[in-house]
Amino acid sequence: MKNPRIAIVLVISILLLTTAAMAADNVAAMYKSKCQVCHGPDGKGDTAIGKKLGVKGFHSPEVAKMSDAELITIAKKGKAKMPSFDGKLTDDQIKELVLYIRHLK
């Protein structure tokens, strides 16, 4: 390349995109291992266990109106039959999961 700055920008861009993709994969794997059994792959809560426990879908009006802070607290402390993930997941991991479930379709 004639302009080394362009090459540097391209390399940095590729690294950032790769890092973001890896982070997204990590959050998806975490959701799958910690949440999916009850909440389902789409967050609707219509799994056998989810139905038995009365899990609300993430897009239900009741859950959709909750703030991120409320969802973080529920994930940390548990609620009803949902277990606490405090000590099992870091605060940052819980925040990432909340962002992830907000984007489930």
Order of alpha helices (4+ residues) and beta strands (2+ residues): alpha-alpha-alpha-alpha-alpha-alpha
